[in-house]
């Protein structure tokens, strides 16, 4: 029974996380969703496989349709695979030559615990700005902190505009300088955190904790009592931050990508 309950929770969180990063194009196919966004970010350019039938192996048409979809958009076929995906799919893709990429973790915690564990002890120079939508200034700071090219502004502006659930865009300011940012999306009693980033020259100063704290407080005010986030499995500094806020691993996921010379 617990395994069924766990799988149900995994699927719920995968559905919620899907809506925190909406692709430009989402095409349903037998419970899966083919996502394409001009090749920018793996998440927005991969097959979401969570609601596919456990009998998918008896109908390989979905795999062929996915490969045709990505070829038609001049993209590499890629599948998002997690513990909520149909059993056997990962192994099947491996046999077809798909390579495993970017192991990640889904981590969760209680909102009250996150707030208590990240209680700020900062000087007056740091202040948090929480806004319900992104604007030009927020996007400029976001691109700068992430080290992204200015040409990506349109992509991220469109992506954030597609998020339908209540969203918080948090900036941590040191006087007039933005030193950290993060985003939270609240839905169905959960709040997912994305885009947590700290200025390279201001790391190891507790700013990451401050971001988590502000996002958690906002999430509580939105009625969320549980938090989740996704993090690359080998990102040790981020995992230390989240573990310190009470987050624990719930399940793992990764991508399966077909090398171009195998197409």
GUDOLO-175736 format. One record per residue (C-alpha): chain; residue number from 1; residue in three letters; x, y, z. Coordinates in Angstrom, 3 decimals. Each point is the difference from the previous one (the first is absolute). Last residue first. Example, Ala and Ser with C-alpha at 12.3 -4.5 7.8 and 13.67 -1.06 7.14 Angstrom:
GUDOLO-175736
PT_unit_pos_code_east_north_up
PT_A_2_ser_13.670_-1.060_7.140
PT_A_1_ala_-1.370_-3.440_0.660
end
This chain:
GUDOLO-175736
PT_unit_pos_code_east_north_up
PT_A_263_unk_18.784_8.832_-35.325
PT_A_262_unk_2.929_-1.708_1.714
PT_A_261_unk_2.546_2.609_-1.187
PT_A_260_unk_-2.093_2.688_1.720
PT_A_259_unk_0.376_-1.631_3.390
PT_A_258_unk_-3.345_-1.017_1.502
PT_A_257_unk_-0.556_1.616_3.381
PT_A_256_unk_-1.370_-1.566_3.178
PT_A_255_unk_-0.521_2.539_2.766
PT_A_254_unk_0.141_-0.384_3.756
PT_A_253_unk_-2.220_-0.435_3.056
PT_A_252_unk_0.369_-0.761_3.675
PT_A_251_unk_-2.465_-0.300_2.873
PT_A_250_unk_-0.945_1.532_3.345
PT_A_249_unk_3.367_1.451_1.032
PT_A_248_unk_-0.238_2.033_3.181
PT_A_247_unk_-0.411_3.732_0.539
PT_A_246_unk_0.361_1.325_3.545
PT_A_245_unk_1.439_3.447_-0.743
PT_A_244_unk_3.502_-1.327_0.650
PT_A_243_unk_-0.697_-2.720_-2.548
PT_A_242_unk_-0.863_2.722_-2.517
PT_A_241_unk_3.236_1.905_0.519
PT_A_240_unk_2.145_-3.147_0.063
PT_A_239_unk_-1.739_-1.192_-3.189
PT_A_238_unk_0.799_3.320_-1.683
PT_A_237_unk_3.689_-0.190_0.953
PT_A_236_unk_0.248_-3.676_-1.126
PT_A_235_unk_-1.428_0.437_-3.495
PT_A_234_unk_0.687_-3.625_-1.013
PT_A_233_unk_-3.670_-1.070_0.039
PT_A_232_unk_-1.291_2.948_-2.036
PT_A_231_unk_-2.818_1.583_1.994
PT_A_230_unk_-3.787_-0.070_-0.141
PT_A_229_unk_-2.135_1.694_2.635
PT_A_228_unk_-2.889_-0.770_2.292
PT_A_227_unk_-1.843_1.722_2.829
PT_A_226_unk_-2.919_-1.084_2.197
PT_A_225_unk_-2.510_2.032_2.028
PT_A_224_unk_-1.112_2.276_-2.809
PT_A_223_unk_-2.810_2.420_0.867
PT_A_222_unk_1.270_2.948_-2.039
PT_A_221_unk_1.304_1.690_3.166
PT_A_220_unk_2.034_-3.130_0.676
PT_A_219_unk_1.512_0.255_-3.478
PT_A_218_unk_0.968_3.634_0.578
PT_A_217_unk_1.779_-0.974_3.194
PT_A_216_unk_1.741_-2.872_-1.776
PT_A_215_unk_1.179_2.233_-2.855
PT_A_214_unk_1.399_2.541_2.466
PT_A_213_unk_1.786_-2.683_1.999
PT_A_212_unk_1.400_-1.775_-3.050
PT_A_211_unk_1.447_3.278_-1.274
PT_A_210_unk_1.459_0.812_3.417
PT_A_209_unk_1.610_-3.419_0.207
PT_A_208_unk_1.635_0.589_-3.389
PT_A_207_unk_1.277_3.344_1.280
PT_A_206_unk_1.775_-1.630_2.928
PT_A_205_unk_3.410_1.447_-0.830
PT_A_204_unk_1.510_-3.033_-1.740
PT_A_203_unk_-0.550_1.695_-3.377
PT_A_202_unk_0.159_3.747_-0.502
PT_A_201_unk_2.514_0.352_-2.848
PT_A_200_unk_-1.724_-2.641_-2.143
PT_A_199_unk_-3.407_1.724_0.399
PT_A_198_unk_-2.461_-2.509_1.416
PT_A_197_unk_-2.541_-2.057_-1.975
PT_A_196_unk_-3.259_-1.776_0.805
PT_A_195_unk_-1.710_-0.432_-3.373
PT_A_194_unk_-2.782_-2.309_1.206
PT_A_193_unk_-1.950_-0.655_3.214
PT_A_192_unk_-3.207_-2.025_-0.058
PT_A_191_unk_-2.846_0.709_2.405
PT_A_190_unk_-2.515_-2.641_1.057
PT_A_189_unk_-3.527_0.286_1.399
PT_A_188_unk_-1.615_-0.464_-3.413
PT_A_187_unk_2.121_2.642_-1.776
PT_A_186_unk_2.701_2.506_0.913
PT_A_185_unk_2.839_0.981_-2.367
PT_A_184_unk_3.168_1.381_1.602
PT_A_183_unk_2.831_1.944_-1.665
PT_A_182_unk_3.483_0.926_1.159
PT_A_181_unk_2.559_2.772_-0.054
PT_A_180_unk_3.270_1.079_1.590
PT_A_179_unk_2.495_2.869_0.142
PT_A_178_unk_-1.978_2.804_-1.697
PT_A_177_unk_1.965_3.191_0.601
PT_A_176_unk_-1.602_3.295_1.041
PT_A_175_unk_0.427_-0.439_3.769
PT_A_174_unk_0.705_-3.700_0.257
PT_A_173_unk_-3.198_-1.283_-1.611
PT_A_172_unk_-1.478_-3.483_0.180
PT_A_171_unk_-2.486_-0.480_-2.839
PT_A_170_unk_-3.064_-2.222_0.178
PT_A_169_unk_-2.455_-0.735_-2.819
PT_A_168_unk_-3.066_-1.615_1.545
PT_A_167_unk_-2.488_-1.953_-2.102
PT_A_166_unk_-3.708_-0.787_0.203
PT_A_165_unk_-0.800_-2.719_-2.574
PT_A_164_unk_-0.138_0.697_-3.759
PT_A_163_unk_3.657_-0.080_-1.033
PT_A_162_unk_0.071_0.944_-3.695
PT_A_161_unk_1.355_3.484_0.702
PT_A_160_unk_3.058_-1.540_1.649
PT_A_159_unk_0.845_-1.861_-3.211
PT_A_158_unk_-0.635_3.015_-2.232
PT_A_157_unk_2.311_2.262_2.006
PT_A_156_unk_2.527_-2.832_0.144
PT_A_155_unk_0.161_-0.406_-3.775
PT_A_154_unk_-0.077_3.738_-0.690
PT_A_153_unk_2.905_0.692_2.335
PT_A_152_unk_2.149_-2.730_-1.553
PT_A_151_unk_1.795_2.485_-2.302
PT_A_150_unk_1.461_1.677_3.080
PT_A_149_unk_2.284_-3.035_0.390
PT_A_148_unk_-0.333_-1.923_3.247
PT_A_147_unk_2.432_0.334_2.909
PT_A_146_unk_-2.635_-1.169_2.469
PT_A_145_unk_0.424_3.155_2.075
PT_A_144_unk_-0.095_2.261_-3.061
PT_A_143_unk_-2.977_-1.732_-1.609
PT_A_142_unk_-2.002_0.228_3.231
PT_A_141_unk_0.936_3.636_0.619
PT_A_140_unk_-1.200_0.985_-3.469
PT_A_139_unk_-3.168_-2.059_0.466
PT_A_138_unk_-0.803_1.697_3.305
PT_A_137_unk_0.547_3.445_-1.538
PT_A_136_unk_-2.184_-0.753_-3.016
PT_A_135_unk_-2.863_-1.310_2.126
PT_A_134_unk_-0.895_-3.331_1.547
PT_A_133_unk_-3.279_-0.472_1.795
PT_A_132_unk_-1.324_-0.251_3.552
PT_A_131_unk_2.883_1.949_1.582
PT_A_130_unk_2.078_-0.669_3.100
PT_A_129_unk_2.904_2.353_0.728
PT_A_128_unk_2.235_-1.108_2.847
PT_A_127_unk_2.386_2.315_1.783
PT_A_126_unk_3.647_-0.242_0.934
PT_A_125_unk_1.800_3.104_1.306
PT_A_124_unk_-1.755_-0.272_3.360
PT_A_123_unk_2.250_-2.789_1.158
PT_A_122_unk_-0.920_-3.648_-0.215
PT_A_121_unk_-1.124_-2.648_2.444
PT_A_120_unk_-2.704_-1.565_-2.133
PT_A_119_unk_-2.126_-2.964_1.136
PT_A_118_unk_0.939_-2.783_-2.415
PT_A_117_unk_-0.702_-3.004_2.232
PT_A_116_unk_-3.253_1.371_1.346
PT_A_115_unk_-1.438_0.861_-3.443
PT_A_114_unk_1.006_-3.347_-1.492
PT_A_113_unk_-1.550_-1.868_2.924
PT_A_112_unk_-3.258_1.870_-0.359
PT_A_111_unk_-0.162_-0.750_-3.729
PT_A_110_unk_0.497_-3.729_0.466
PT_A_109_unk_2.621_-1.532_-2.284
PT_A_108_unk_0.522_-1.515_-3.421
PT_A_107_unk_2.827_-0.952_-2.361
PT_A_106_unk_-0.228_-1.253_-3.610
PT_A_105_unk_3.502_-0.997_-1.022
PT_A_104_unk_1.849_0.175_-3.302
PT_A_103_unk_2.194_-2.208_-2.200
PT_A_102_unk_1.092_2.080_-3.023
PT_A_101_unk_0.184_-2.416_-2.930
PT_A_100_unk_-0.530_-3.685_-0.757
PT_A_99_unk_0.707_-0.908_-3.635
PT_A_98_unk_-2.678_-1.377_-2.328
PT_A_97_unk_1.294_-2.828_-2.186
PT_A_96_unk_-3.217_-1.962_-0.469
PT_A_95_unk_0.986_-2.337_2.844
PT_A_94_unk_0.241_3.046_2.277
PT_A_93_unk_-3.477_1.070_-1.073
PT_A_92_unk_-1.394_-3.384_1.020
PT_A_91_unk_1.766_0.112_3.359
PT_A_90_unk_-1.506_3.391_0.791
PT_A_89_unk_-3.460_-1.066_-1.137
PT_A_88_unk_-0.057_-3.143_2.140
PT_A_87_unk_-2.497_1.346_2.512
PT_A_86_unk_-2.074_2.946_-1.226
PT_A_85_unk_1.387_3.307_1.333
PT_A_84_unk_-0.594_1.025_3.633
PT_A_83_unk_3.482_-1.076_1.066
PT_A_82_unk_1.232_2.507_-2.538
PT_A_81_unk_0.853_0.215_-3.694
PT_A_80_unk_-0.159_3.192_-2.083
PT_A_79_unk_0.551_-1.153_-3.578
PT_A_78_unk_2.144_1.638_-2.695
PT_A_77_unk_-0.078_-0.145_-3.800
PT_A_76_unk_2.533_2.535_-1.343
PT_A_75_unk_-1.644_3.015_-1.596
PT_A_74_unk_-0.512_1.025_-3.612
PT_A_73_unk_-3.694_0.674_0.653
PT_A_72_unk_-1.092_-2.776_-2.370
PT_A_71_unk_2.707_-2.233_1.465
PT_A_70_unk_-1.464_0.612_3.448
PT_A_69_unk_-3.502_-1.022_-1.063
PT_A_68_unk_1.233_-3.016_-1.982
PT_A_67_unk_1.869_-1.309_3.040
PT_A_66_unk_-3.058_0.494_2.165
PT_A_65_unk_-2.287_-1.708_-2.516
PT_A_64_unk_2.362_-2.977_-0.164
PT_A_63_unk_-0.014_-0.299_3.783
PT_A_62_unk_-3.794_0.375_0.132
PT_A_61_unk_-0.389_-2.630_-2.744
PT_A_60_unk_1.788_-2.569_2.124
PT_A_59_unk_-3.319_-1.436_1.123
PT_A_58_unk_0.326_-3.103_2.148
PT_A_57_unk_2.843_1.678_1.883
PT_A_56_unk_-2.393_2.808_1.063
PT_A_55_unk_-2.005_-2.413_2.162
PT_A_54_unk_0.758_2.003_3.163
PT_A_53_unk_-1.948_2.758_-1.739
PT_A_52_unk_1.539_3.448_-0.192
PT_A_51_unk_-0.863_2.573_2.643
PT_A_50_unk_3.587_0.719_1.053
PT_A_49_unk_1.814_0.061_-3.321
PT_A_48_unk_0.841_3.674_-0.572
PT_A_47_unk_1.923_-0.145_-3.270
PT_A_46_unk_2.827_2.520_-0.156
PT_A_45_unk_0.728_3.526_-1.188
PT_A_44_unk_-1.268_2.203_2.844
PT_A_43_unk_1.847_-2.017_2.637
PT_A_42_unk_3.171_-0.172_-2.059
PT_A_41_unk_0.378_3.779_-0.114
PT_A_40_unk_-0.165_2.028_-3.259
PT_A_39_unk_-0.362_-2.289_-3.031
PT_A_38_unk_-2.439_2.310_-1.797
PT_A_37_unk_-2.608_-0.652_2.682
PT_A_36_unk_-1.479_-3.449_-0.641
PT_A_35_unk_-1.964_-2.314_2.281
PT_A_34_unk_-1.609_-3.300_-1.012
PT_A_33_unk_-2.507_-0.897_2.697
PT_A_32_unk_-0.787_-3.584_0.939
PT_A_31_unk_-3.426_-1.400_0.800
PT_A_30_unk_-0.475_-1.546_-3.444
PT_A_29_unk_1.544_2.988_-1.816
PT_A_28_unk_-0.540_3.589_1.162
PT_A_27_unk_1.858_2.795_-1.847
PT_A_26_unk_1.494_2.795_2.095
PT_A_25_unk_1.624_2.874_-1.879
PT_A_24_unk_1.626_3.016_1.631
PT_A_23_unk_0.750_-2.103_3.074
PT_A_22_unk_-1.445_0.615_3.446
PT_A_21_unk_2.540_-0.089_2.868
PT_A_20_unk_-1.944_0.230_3.275
PT_A_19_unk_-2.919_-1.910_-1.529
PT_A_18_unk_1.975_-3.207_-0.460
PT_A_17_unk_1.103_0.257_3.627
PT_A_16_unk_-3.634_-0.383_1.100
PT_A_15_unk_-0.507_-3.078_-2.166
PT_A_14_unk_3.289_-1.527_1.183
PT_A_13_unk_-1.019_0.733_3.581
PT_A_12_unk_-3.301_-1.825_-0.398
PT_A_11_unk_1.663_-2.928_-1.757
PT_A_10_unk_2.513_-0.475_2.797
PT_A_9_unk_-2.774_0.255_2.581
PT_A_8_unk_-1.970_-2.770_-1.727
PT_A_7_unk_3.148_-2.098_-0.252
PT_A_6_unk_0.610_0.403_3.723
PT_A_5_unk_-3.581_-1.010_0.804
PT_A_4_unk_0.302_-3.069_-2.222
PT_A_3_unk_3.303_-0.951_1.655
PT_A_2_unk_-1.589_0.533_3.419
PT_A_1_unk_-2.812_-2.446_-0.873
end
